[in-house]
Amino acid sequence: MNKIHWRWLLLIILGLAVYARTFGYKFIFDDYDFIVNNYYITSFDHVHYIWNSFPRTRTIGIYSFAFNYLINQSHPQGYHIFNFVVHLLAVGLVWATATLLFKIVKSAPGELPFVIALLFLVHPCQTQAVTYISQRFESMATVFYLGSIYSYLCARISSSKKHKILLFACCAGFAILGIMTKEVAATIPFMILAVELIFFKGNRRRTIFLMVGGLLFFMLFMKLVRADLSIFFNFYAPSESHDGDIITVGKYILTQMRVLLTFLRLFILPVNQNIDYDYPLSTGLLSPPLTLAGLCVIGLMTFLIFRLRKGWPLISFGLAWILITFSINTAPRANVIFEHKLYLISFGFFLAFVCTLSMIIKDRKILRGILITLIAVLSLVSFKRNQVWQNEITLWSDAARKSPHKARPNYNLGLAYYKSGNFRQALLDYNKAIDIKPGYLEAYINRGIVYDDTGNFTQALSDDNKAIQINPQVSESYFNRGLSFSKQGNLNQAISDFTKAIELNPDYAEGYINRGSIYEIQGNLTQALSNYNKAIQLYPPVALPTDNDIWLGRINTISIGNVLKSNYTSYADAYYNRGCVYDKQGNLTGALSDYNTAIEINPDYANAYNNRGYIYSRQGNFSQAISDFNKAIGINPNVAGYYYNRAISYYGSKDYLKALADAHRAQDLGYAVNPEFLSALNKVL
């Protein structure tokens, strides 16, 4: 192998050393919205809906999830490996782009471009974009961004007209792919302008051409994101980064001055990383003083860009890269800081850092030793940081420890413990969240769910009532109170609350499903069927919000009321429940069809297998019935009714010993087996 191959082998081995352990990590946080509960990625019959159902600036990433689902279904390992491969592609493009930049300035690069690639590979600031599956939007957008800039650089130094045309086309193509992956690609025209001004001393004609091209690209971006520019003038929303703050445009932009300082500090000293920073807004240049310091740093960097572009163009371009890629953060949003945004920015920092270090330290051996030590230390820190991403409990425990006065990390930790079945700890964390933020609607709703699941209906109703008091226009509060009423046998009040939830949200499929269930219990099969039909009509569910919305502050059935009950699973419930009604009405054909659909949607739906098996048994198709009961028992082996139903089918197929064994197993699990059935078995044995 030549030197290039050996270096690639080193990149892969070092990358695996840092990230291989993460391949076994679970889905977390937004992964449930984008992957686990995303109906659209589950079949090629559905993917054509993605274009109109999700923000256009997330399209490529969503299609990549569909590709993963085709291969891996709901197993996270394949998704993690995909993210790692994307990271390696980005590393390769960093290496290639840095090498080309050194070539353009006619500087002997030596090992420096490879060192820049190594730093990009192992720096701890990259972990959120790589280990967190849903943030492949950031890493994929970076690949397209780098691909676009690299293509442009190649075109500019190519001597072949045909090659120039092809490479400029690649530049445009990568830019469009980037903008369909994440909004940061909108800054590509400005980066190209920086390339011209720093490396090629672009003339006025070319500059005008690039500005017109950039304007057209920006218009394409605005069209794709359906952007409303008024947010830059009248944005007003509660901050998700610090409880109690209200974001305005001015405060948000001022706060970004400090965010830039935080980003630079994380590049230099990557400690106390956090998925959910407690980050108060800046209210003036001196409130806090670091705001003015951040503005001064931006001014200094801008000065150095122009000052160094002739003598040290690579450092100048690295600084320009940082400011240009960071500039997209001036668009106001509810969260002022996330670490995954460092991923694209980092190339500029590593380029400027390595070039500056090589300028200061002339002794190559000393420089090499410093860089090797730095890469080794950063690799260890990244490996350690990745352990935090193992599951939601480890992730949010870390965030709650580092942001102790912020409600959201405690709330999300409560969700994580609830999903794991640790209701006691979930209550403790919800209590902490409510103590920090007394009007925390989501915490009351989800604490009510815990109380409801543990049979404490009085406390559940109290929390549901409190949630309704905080905001009477949230359908989930009524829905959850309806569930509590139904479990207490107060069916009429349950129907009233489900109806109110539907009035507030006419597309609330789960409201129709649960109201239909109450009607079915009351024997009103006509109304039950009508509600189930409406629920099925509403599926597949509408697309879920992305980080364009308020992160975890959104009000919808997944993030609040039904933490564990995904739309995708509920879709199966709608068919299952309607199948039960058809069964009661004697419409066995319709019932079988609905049970089949429920199983197709949710292959682990034990009750659907059981009910379908029961129909097969009544039709005399005992072998098929036994097959379905086997599947139901395999999914949930502790349900007595499954064994009793299988016993009846074994009896029908004259396998009396197995029938008797299943009957006894059903009795052991508490089932009241018909004495006449046992008597009939004893007679034939």
N, C-alpha and C positions, 0 to 999 in steps of 0.2 A: 504494500500500500504506500501511496505517496503521502506527503505531509498533510495535504487537505483531508485525506481519508482518516489519518490518525487524529487530526483535530476534531473531526466530526464524531469519531468514536469517543473521544474524551468528552465532548459536549453531551452525548447521549448517556454515557455512564454517569457523569456528574449530575445530569438532570434526573436520572432515575434514582440516584442516591438521595436526592432532595425530595422527589415527588412520588416515587413508586409506592410508598406506604399509603399515600392518599387514594390509590386506586380502589382500596377496600372501604373507603368512607361512604357514608350514607347520603341520601338526598337531604338537603336542609333548606329551610326558609323559602325563598321564591322558587326553588326547584319544584315544589309541589304545585305551584301555579303554572309554571312553564312546561313541566314534564309530567309529573304523576297524575295530575287532574286535568290535563290538557287533552280534551277529546280529539282535537283536530290533528294531532300528530300520530294517532293510533292506527291509521290506515291511509293508504294512498287514495282511497275513495273520499277522504276528508281534506287532504292537504290543500286542495284548490281553494278552500275557504279561507286559508291563512291570509292571503293577500288583502282581503277586505275585512278581516276580523281582528287584526293586530296592527299596531302602529307600523307604517311602512318602513320606519327606520329600525325595525327589529325583524324584518322579514327573513333575511338570510339566516340569522341565528335560529329562528323558529323552524325553518326548513332543516337546519342541521340537527335539531332535536328530533324531527320526524325521521331523518336518516338513522339517527342513533336508535330510535324506537323500533325501526324495522329490523335492526340487528340484535338489539339488546333488550327490547321491551322495557320493563320497569326495573331492570337491574343496573345500579349506578356505576358499576365498574367500567363498562364500555364508554359511558359518558365522560368519566374521569380520564380515561386513556385518550379519548378524542381531544379533550382540553389540553392534555400534555403534548400531543402531536401538533396542535395549533401553536402551542408555546415554542416548540422546536422550530416550526416554520418561521415564527417571528424572530427567533434567535438567528436563524440563517439569513433572514433579510437584514437584520441589524448588522451582521458580519459583512454581508455583501455591500450594503449601502455605505458603511464606514470605510471599507476598502476602496470603493469607488471615489468617495470624497477625498481620501488621501491621494489618490491618483490624479484627481482633477487639480489639486493644489500643488501637484508635483513634489510631494513629500514622501520620502521613503518610510512606509508605514511600519515595517518590521512586524512585530507581534501585536501592535496596538489595536488594530481592528478586531482581532481574535479576543483580546482582553476585554474590549467593550462588549463583545458578544457573551463572554463568560459572565461579566457583571450583570448583564441583562438576564441571563439564564438563572442565576442563583440569588439575586438580591431579594430580601424578605418582602419588600414592597410589592413584588409580583404575585405573592401567594394568593391574595384575594381574587385576582383575575384568572388564576390558573386552577386553584383547588376548589373554588366555589363555582360549581358547574354553570349556574345561570349567568355568571359574568364572562362566559365565553363571548358575549356580545363585545366586550372590551377588547379581548385578545384577538378575535377575528377581525374587528375593525382596524386594529393595529396592523395586522398582516396586510390588509388591503391598502391601508394608508402608506405603509412602507413600500409596498409593491408599486403604488402609484408614483411615489417620489423617486424610487430606484429606476423605474421605467423612464421617467422624465430626464433624469441625469444621464442615462444611457443614450437617450435620443439626442440630447444636447451635444454629446461628444462623438456621436456616430458620424462617419464620413459618407455613409450611404443614404441616399434620399429614400429608398424603399424601406430601409431599416428605421429611419427616422419616423416615417409615416406609421409603420407598424408599432413602434415603441410609444409614440404619442397616443395611438389608439389604445394600447395597453394601459397607459397612464390614465386615460379617461375611463376605461372599463373598470380598473381597480377603484377609481374614485367613486364611481356609481355603486359598485358593490359595497364600498365602505359606507356610503351614505345610507344604504339599505340595511346596514348592520348596526350602526350607531351614529348619533348626531355629530360626534367629534370630527367625522370626515368632512364636514362643511368647511373646515379650516384648510383643506388641501390647497385651494388656489392661493391663499396667503403664504403658505409654505413654499409654493413654487415661485412666488414673487420674491421671497427671501433668498431662494436659490439663485435667482437671476441677479439680484442686487449684490449678493456677497461673492458669488463665484464667477459670474459671467459679466458683471458690470453692465447689465442690460441697458440697451439704448431706449430712447423715448418711445419709438414705434413698438418695440417688443413689449415694453411696460404697459402701453395702452391696450395692446392686444390681450395681454394677460389679465388686465383689469376687467375688460369686457367679458372675457371667458370666465373669470371668477364671478362676475355678476350673474351671468347665465347659470352657472353652477349653483350659486346661492339661491336663485329663483327656483331651480329644480328642487333644491333642498326644502325650501319653504312650501313648495307644492306637495312634496312627499309627506312632510310632517303635518301638513294642514295647519301651519303655525299661525298663531294670533300674535302679531307684534305688539299688541296693546299690553302684554304682560310686562314689557319693559317700562311702561309708564304707570300702570295702576295695579301691579301685582300686590296682593294683600292676603296673607294666609298664615295660620299658626305654624311656627317652626317645629319641625320634627327633630331638630338637633339640640334644642334646649327647651325644656318645659316652661311655658308661660310667655315665651317670646313671640312677637308678631313680625313676620317678614314684610318689609317694604323693599322696593327696588334699591333705594339708596342704602339702606342697612345691609342688604344682601351683598351689594358690590363692595361696600366697605369691609364686610366680613371676609370677602375673598382675598383681601390684602393679607389678612392673617392666615388664611388657609394656604396661600402660597408659601408663607414662612414655615408652616407646619409640614408641607410637602418637602421643602428643601431640607428641613431638619430630619425627616424620615429617611431621605436619601443618605444623609451623612451619618445619622445615628438612629437606626431602625429599632427603637425600643418603644414599649407601651403601645404597640399597634392595637387597633380596636375596630371592630365592625360597626360600632355605634357610639361615636364620640359625643360627649356632652359638651357642646360648642356654642356658647352664648353669642348673640349677635353683637356686632360693633354698632354703636349709636353715634359715633363721631370719630374724627381722626385721632383723638386722644382718649377715646373711650372704647376699649383700653388703648394705651399708648402703642402697643404692638401694631395697631392698625396703621399708624403713621410710619412705623418702621417698615411695614410691608410695602407701603407705597414708595418709600425711599429705595427699597431694594429693587422694585420694578423700574424706578427711574435710573438707578445705577446700572441695572442689566441692559436697559435700552441704550444708555450712553456707551456701555462697553461693546454692544453689538456694532455700533457705527465706528467706534474708536478702533476696534480690533479687526474689522473686516478686511483690511488691506494687509496687515502684518501677520495676524493670526486668524485667518478666516474660519478654521474649524471650530475654534472656541467661540467666535462670533456666531456661527451657525448653530452651535449647541445651545447657546443662550436664547437665540431667536426661536429655536424649536420649543424650548420650555415655555416661553411666553405665548407663542402662537397656539400651541396645543392646550395650554391652560386657559386661554381666552374664552373658550366655549363655556367655561364655568360661570361666566358673568350673566348667563341666562338664568333668571330667578327660578328657584324651585324650593320645595319644602325642606329638603335636606341640604345643608351647606357643605358637607364634606363626606367623601367616601374614598377609601384607599385604592379601590380598583382604578380610579382615574389617574393614578400614578403610572400605570402600565405604559401608555403611549408617551407620556411626558418623559419617562425615564431615559429614553434613547438620547435625548438632547443633553440631559444631565451627565450621563456616562461619557458621551463624546467630549463635552467641555471639560469634565473632570480628568479624564485620562490624558487629554492633550495638555492641560495645564500642569498636571503632575510631571509629564515627560519634559515639559519646558523648564520646570524648576529643578528636577533631579536629572542631572546629565549622566551620571554613572548608571549604565544600563543594568549592571548586576544588582545594585541597590534598588533600582526601580522595579526590576523583576521580582526581587525578594519581597518588597512591600506589596506588590500587586498579588502575588501568590498567597501571601499571608491574609490579605484582605478578602480574596475570593474564598479561601478556606473558612475564615470566620463567618462570612456572610452565608455560606452554605450551611453551616451548623445552626445559625440563627434561623434560617428559613426552615430547616428540618424541624426545629423546635416550634416555630410558629405554626407549621402545618398540623401539629398535633392538636391545636385548638379547634381545627375544623373537622375533627373526627365525627362529631354528631352535634345535634342541636343543644344538648345539655352542656357539653364542653364549650361550645361556641358562646352561648349566652351566659354561662357562668363567668367566663372570662370578661365579657362585656359588662356584666353587672358589677363585677369586682372593680373594673377600671372606670365605670361611670356610675358610682354608688348613689348619686343624687338624681339620677334620671329614671323615669318610670318605665320607658319602653324596654330596656334590657331585662328588667325584672318581669315585666308582662310576658315577653317572649320566652323567658326561662320558665315561667308558669305554663305556657303552652307546651313547651318541650317536655316538662314533667307530666303534664296531663296526657300527652300522646304515649308516654312510656308507662302509663298506668299508676304513677305515683301521685295520687290525688292529694295526699296530705301536703307534700312539698309544693304542689301546684297552688294550693290555697295560700300557703305562706308567701309565695312569690307574688300572687295576685294582690294579697294584702299589702305587701311592700309597695307595689305599683300604685295602689289606691292611696296609701299614706302619702306618697310623694306627690301624686296628682289626684286630688279628691274628686275631680270631675271626669275621671278616665272612663269613658263610656265602654270601650272594648273590654276593659278589665272587669267591670261589673257584669257585662254580658257573659263573659267566659267563666267568671267565678260562679255565676248562677248556674252555668252548665255543670260545673263540678259538684255543686250542692245537689243539683237535680240527679246526677248520676250516682251520688252516694246516698240518695233517699232522703236528703234533708230538704224537703219541698218548701218548708216555711222560709228558710234562708234563700232558697232559689227564687221563690216568688218575691221576696224582699229585694233581691238584686235586680230581678227583671223590672220591678216597679221603679227602682231607682234609675235604671237605664232609661225607662220611658220618661221619667221626670227630667232627666238630663237632656234628652232629645226625643220628643214624642213622634218624630217623623222617621224613625229608624225601624224598618219592618222586622228586623231580626229580633228585636226586643219582644215584640208581640208573638213572634213565632216561638221563641223559647219559652215564654210564659204559657203559651198554648200547650207546649209539650209537658210542662209541669202540671197543668190542669188535667191533661188527659191521663197522666200517670196516677193522679189522685182520684180518677173516676168522674171528674167534673167535665163531662163531655160537651155540654152546651156552651160552657165558658171557653172550652178549648176551641170549638168551632168559631166562636165569636172572635177570638184572638187570631186564629188562622185567617179568618175573613179580613180582619183589619190589616194583617200583614200583606195580604194580596191586594187590598185597596191601595196601600202605600207603594207596593211594587207589583204591578199587574203581571210581570214576567217571573214571579217568584214560584218556580216549578215545585220546590220542596213544600211550599205552603199548600199548593193544590194536592200534592201527594199525601200530606198528613191530614188535611181536611177530608180527603177521600177515605182515608183509613178510619176516621171517626164515623163517617157516614156508613161505612161497611160494618163497623162494630154495632151500629144502631140498626142494621138491617136494611138501610136505605141504599140498595145496590144501584139504583138508577143514578142517584146523586154521586155515589162513589165512582161509578164508571165515567160519569161526566168529568169529574175532577182528574181522574187518571188520564183520560184522553187529552185534557188541556195541558197537563204536565208533559206528556209525550210530545204534544205539538210544540211546546216551548223548547224542547231539546233538539239538537245539541246546544249547550249553553253558550251564552255570548262570551266573547273574548275577555280575558281577565285584564285588569289594569297592569301597567308596567311601571317602571320607575319614573315615567312622565307624570304619574299621579303622586299623591302624597304617600310616601313609603310607610306602609303599615298604619297609615292614618285613614285609609280608605274604608268606606262603609259598604261591605258586600257580604254575601252569605258565606264566603270561605274564610275571610280573614277574621271574622268576628263570631257570628252566631254558631256556625257549624264547623268548628275547627277540624274535626275529623271526618266529617261527612262530605266527601267531594261531590261536585256536580256529576262527575263521571259515574260514581257509584250510585247516585240518586237516579240517574237515567235508567240503570238496571232495576232499581226499586219500583219505578213507575210501571215498567212492563211486568214485573213480578206481581205487584199488587193487582194490576188489571187482569192478569192471568188467574189470580185467586177468585176475582169476581166472576169471570167467565166460567171457571170451574163450578162455582156455586150455582150458576145459572144453567149448568148442564151443557155449556158450549165447550166441549172438550177440545175441539179443533182449534178454537181461538185461544184456549188456555195453553195448549201445547206450543202454539206459535209464539205466545208471549214468554213462556218459560224458556224456549229456545233462544229468543232474543236477549233475555236477561242474562243467560249463561254466556252468550256470545260477547256481551259487553263486559261481564264480570265472570271470568272462568272459575272463580273461587266462591261462587254463590251457592252455598250448601243447601239452603232452603229451596232454591229453584230446582236443583237436582232431585231433592226429596219429593217435591210436589209433582215434578214431571214423572218420576219413578212411580208415584202413587197412581197417576193416570194410566201409565203403561200396565201396571198391575191389574187395575180394574178392566183393562181391555184384554187381559190374558197374555200380554207380551211380557212374561216373567223374566226372561233373560235380560231384556233391555231395562226392565225395572230394577233388577238386582244390580246391574251395572251402574245405574244412577244412584242407588242407595250406597253402593261401595264408594262412589265419589264423594257423596255427602258425608259419609263417616270418615273418609280419609281427610276431609277438610276440617271437620269438627267431630271427633270421636266420642264426645261426652253428651251427645243429645240422644236421650232414650228413645224418642219417637222414631228416629232413623232405624234403629235396630228392630223395633217392633214392626215397622213397615217392611223391612227386608225379611223378617221372619214370615210374614204373610206371603210374600212372593216365593220364598223357599218352600213354603207349604204348598203353594199352587204348582210349583215345579216338581213336587214330590221329593224334595230333599229335606226329609223330616228331621234328621239329626241337626243340620245347620239351623233349621227353623227353631228347634227347641233351644239351641245354644243362644240364638239371638233373643228369644223370648226371655230367657233367664238374664241375659245381659241387660235388657230393657228394664227388668224388675230391679236388678242391682242398682241401676241409675235412678230408680224411683218411679218408674212407669207402672201404672195400674193395668197390668195385662189382663185381658178378658179371660176369666176362668174357663169359659166354654172352649176357647181356642186351645188352652193348655190341655183340657180334657180330650179334645179331638186329636191333639198330637200324641198323647199317651196311648190312645186307642190304636193308632196306626204303627206305633213303635213296638 
